[in-house]
Amino acid sequence: MLFINSYMKERLKPNEVVTTVNMFERELNDSMRCVREIGLFGEGDGDEFTVRRENGEIQGIFKSWAVPVIPFLESNREDLLLALFGGENIDQSKINEGRELMSTWADRMNREPIALATCLEKWRMKTEIIDRRLSRIFSEMNLPNDRDAKIAELVLRLKIAFAASAPFYHLEAMVGGGGESWHNPIGRNGENGGGGELDLVGMALPSALGDLVISKNLDWNGLSWKRVEELVSSSKDNDALRCALLISRIIGVSIEDVVFAANALQFIPVSVGGKKEDMDQKSALKMILTCLGRMGQPSTATAAGRDMNALIRFLNWFPLNRCPENFQGDDWRYAAVCDTSNQLVGELSKGGGFEDEFDLVFTGLLVDQVKKVDATSAKGRFILSLINEGRLRREIGQLIEKRQPQLINQISLRLLQMSCDDAIVDLTTPNPRSIVGGKAAGIREASVLFGTDRVVSGEVISTEFVGGWLGSNETLRQMMVAIKETEQLEEKLILAQLIRGEIMETDLPFWFKDRLHELLDDKSLWAVRSSSFDEDGTNGVTAAGIYESAVGIDVSQIGDGIKKVIASFFSEKAVSFRILHGLPDEILMGVIIQRFEKAIGGVVFTGNNGKSFEAVVGKDPGAIVSASKGSLFDSIKKTDNDISVNLSAKLVNALQLEEIGKLALVAEKIFGTGVDVEFLIKNNKLRVLQLRSLKTVENEDLKTIEELDGVIKDVNIDTVDDKVVLTGPVRLLISDKIDLDQFQGKLFRTLVSNRKNIREIKLSRRIPRTSHFANICLGLNIKLTFLK
């Protein structure tokens, strides 16, 4: 009750508490019904991990327990999930409908590898969040002193942890190389193709980090989190630090976490990853940088599965919640299940947990096998299988039945608090892009490269909150499922319009608005910006200019600004853009809130050759990125040894422009790709608004514009119906009458129908090549030119 009094009454309305806690309780109870062996991904001696039972039979204890929950969660059809795997006899028609849903989902995901990769990362991220929270909750709750009660408590914790992590264990089984089937979109990885790039990174990591790795075989050598931080801050090995930073930005952790993982790999005695002595540091660094450079959007479902499988394995060596117990082997990734499994096996191995006759079988024959199993979660699955057989002592079973409602209620209340706490986080806190979006992750990376005083500080609303808020509206839930599943552009655009309207009419939660007002003062102006998972990625894919912002607004307008940004995910140009790039309509949208500063500013991007860059400064950054008509700007362009400077706006001098370019080149050198930096300048001090990687998009199947000279056909966009199919190659002519920001929706609809025919866009006026519109053309491999 202390928790309710001190937190709920301050932040949540009573109906919000009851409704949300009831939802958590219902979901946990339903999920716990599906924690059972179903044999869909393997069974018996065909499973990855097995135990030989007392009758000599081989029992699978790993993938045989994986329940295919993801397609049902994606389609909001948990009723069908329970019909198939909830352990009750349900109408056969529902079972048939559930199997059809699984098959349809698998077929679609097999055809759409980028959508599959996004889906896998979304559910990996969601279960990582719940894993972290449950692990913290379990550590806060003391186990009973009475041994029977302790065993009962551990059994319940384990079932809750397995239930909450069901999506992870489903995707783990899918990507584990079992092979494509009617319910699995991912083909067999193959004997030599089963590893992903991060598998190789793990093999080389201890060698690459050099003096940052001080642990030894089964000896942490005095390592602690304070010592890790000292190693990072005092290291002069720039190559090792660069390597750690690149890894950290890809998987969304801190540099210190990467250093911990390297030391953990060195500490572990078995050959689960690389050791420092395996190769020289230079070779290891080269190997890792090569691997990271190859990572990108998957071209097949099998490639998506391989990459996720490698990520799952790589994260084995990372902490979950940073604490002293990490150096005792506890609270690493997947801790809620794994640590609880170890605790429960330890208690039951002492004897007295099972019925008398079977207790002797377990302690004398089975427990040694269980302890040798190389997957901790499989140990827990085996214990639960024995409990499902009715082997547990009746007295303990009665304690479990009595304790379950109370424990689920306590955990649900705590989960509610944690989800509220995590809804808004500081921009400089390391998080995966799937949690905060690409733009927020880029700002965090800029704070690491340039220092926190060189970035515009702020907060980011998590993708978890945004998805949960939208999902709480049943109408929105159903429409968002529909827009993901349809492949027709017109249907998507109709649904998108309806979704935008519904978002703007849906109230933000009371507690959330209350929290915003605590964080934001009412005397300042604010900027609200998008931070979607599909923008500003580490592989150079960017959605610059696709989503909306709300800048220069006061605190009373923040709520509408947030809704405007989120709704822009479903704008015409955003939907069309995703179709063009094969991206899914899976909304993983974070929202950035920063104090609005009226100042000159602009954009600089580099040429990915270590020396060339172009920087443009206008009256404010927005004037540059939006290519506002009539805007004056100063610019500098450096290629090789040539520099051209334009100071028509007289906002800055040539030296300042060159310093801006040099700063961007620092980021280029670290990332190994061209970069795009948006900035403002106030009181002669440059501050970064966003940082992203750039990658030149090339299509080798198409002839260059120069090769087509004399063949390419000029078409005035004013005369084109966006549904008409053009015969190419085509140069689109765009007059000065058209507002480029407003025009993009029609442009994208035209491009969807004419992707390979439109080769060039010619504008009647010159715009900065650093503008969003120019970046969009670059991303689509369309040449942008101007009338003389």
C-alpha positions, 0 to 999 in steps of 0.5 A: 500500500505504501507504493500506491500512496506514494506514487499512484495517487500523485501521478495516476487517476484511480481508474488509470491504476485499476485499468492498467493493473488489471490489463497487466494481470490479465496478460500475465495470467493468459501468458502463463497458461501458454508456458508449456511444452508444445513441440512445434520447433523440436521435441525429443532427441530433435531438440537442441538440449535434452535430458535422458529421463528415468525410463530411458526416453530422451526429453527435449527441454529447449525449443520444444517449449517455444510458443509462436506468440508473435503472429497473434500479438501482431494481429491482436488475436490473443484469443486464437493464441489461447485456443491453440496453446492455452491448454483448454479445449476450444472450438475447432474452428478457432484452432483452424483460424489460428493455424491459418493466421500463423501460416499467413504471417509466416508467408508475408514475413518471408516475402518482406525481410525488412519488415521481419527484421523490424518485427523481430527487433521490436519483440526483442526490445519489448522482452528485454524491457520486461526482463530488466524490470522483472529482474529488478522486481525480483531483486527487491522482493525478499524470498521467504525463509520457509523452504517450501514457501521459497520454492513456491515463490521461485516457481511462480517467478519462473513461470511469470518470467517465461510468460512475459518473455514468450515473444523472445523465446519464440523469435529465438526458436525461429532464428536458430536455424531450424528451417522454414516451415508453415509457421516459420518464415526463416529458412535454414541458415546453413552449416557455414552461413549460420553466423552473423557479423556480431558472431565474428565481433564477439570472437575478436572483441577481447583482442580488439580492446587491448588494455581495456581488457584486464580480466583473466580466466575465472578472475575479474582481476579487481574489475568493478564498474568504477574500474571500468569507467576509469579504464574508459576515461583514462585510455589513450587507445583511440582505436579501441575506444572507437571500436567500442563506440561503434559497437555501442551505437549499433546495439544501443549500450554504453561504451562501458557495457562493451568493455564489460562484455569484452572482459566477460568473454575473457573471464569465461573459461569455455570457448564461447567467444574470443580471448585476448590472446587469440589474435593481435589487436590490429587484426582484431580491430580490422576484423570488427570494423569490416564486420560492422561495415557489412551490417545493413538491411537484410535482403532475405528472411534468412539473413534477418534471422541470421543477424538476430541470432547473432545479436542474441548470442552477442548480448549474452555477455552484456549486463542487464541492470548495472550492479555489483552482482554483475561481477558474480555472474548475476543480472546479465541479459535474460536474467529474470528467467536465467537467474531464477532458474539457477536459484530454483535448481539450486533449491531443488537439488538439496532434496525435499522439493518433489514427492518422496519417490521422485525426489530420489530420482531427481537428486540421484539421476536427473539433477547432474544432467540439468546442471550440465545443460549449457542453456540456463533457460532450458534448466528452468523449462525442465523443472517446469515440465516436472511440475506439470507432470505433478511431481512437486510436493502437494504442500508446495503446490498448494502454496503456489496456488495460494500465492499466485494472485497476490504475487501477480498483483504486486508485480503488475503494480510495480510494472506499472510504476516502471513503465511510467518512469521509463516513458520519458528518458534523458536524451544522453542515456544510451538505449537501442534505437528501437526504444528511443528512435534513430534521431535520439540515438544520434544525439546521444552519440554526438554527446559522446563524440563532442561532449554533452555541452555541445549538444542541445539537451532534452528528453525523449518519449520512448517508443514503448510509451507511444506504442502502448498509448496508441494500442490502448485505443482499440480503434487505432489498434485494429487500423494499425494492424490493417495498414501493416497487412495490406499491400495496396497503396490506396488502401494504406493511404485511406487507413493512414488518414483515418489513423491520423485523425484518431490520433489527434482526437485521442487524449494523452494519459493524465499521468503523462501530461502531469509528468511533462509539466514537471519536466518542462517550465512554462516560461520557455518555448519548446521544440518537438521532433520525431525520432522514428526507428526507421530514420537516422539508422547506423547503416546510412538509411535515413528518413530525413524530412519525412516526419513532422516537427512542432517548434517554437511552441509553449508548454500548453501546446506540447501535447498537441505537438507530440500528437502531431509528430506521432500522427506524421508517421501516417502522412501520405509522404511517410507511407509512400516513402516506406513503400519505396524503401520496402520499410514496414508500417510498424510504428516504433516512434520516439518523440524528442522534446528540446528547449527551443533556441532562436539562433542561426544554424544549418547543416553540414554533411561530409563526403566520406573521404576524410576531407570533403564537406559542405556546410550551409548556415541560415537564419535558423536550421529549419530554413535550411532543411526545409529549403524555404523559398527566398531564404538567404544562406552562407555556405562552404563547399570543400572538395579535395583541395578546392574550397568555395565560399558563399557569404551572401547572408553574412551570418558567419565568416569563412573560418566559422564555416570551415570549423563546422566542417572539420567537426563533422569530419571528426564524426566521419572518421569515427563512424567510417561513413559520411555524416550529416550534422544539424546544428545551431550557433548561439553566442558563437558556440556551436551546438548539435541538434542531430547527427546521422550517418550517410550512405550514397545510394547506388543502383548499378542496374540503371544507366547514369544520367550522362549515359542517357543524355539525349534519351531522357524525357522532360515531364512537367510535374504539373501535367502528371496525374500521380496514378499515371505510369510514366515511360522512362527515363524521365526528368521531372520539372518542378516549378517555383510555385510548388512548396517542396514540403507540401509537395512531397506527398504527391511526389512520393505517390508518383515515385511509387508508380514510376520508381525506375523511370524517374531519374532526375528532378530539376527545380526552378530555383537552387536549394541547399544540398543539405536540405531534407528535400535534397536528402530525399532525392539522394536516398532514392538515387535521383539526381537533383539539378537546378535551372540556370 
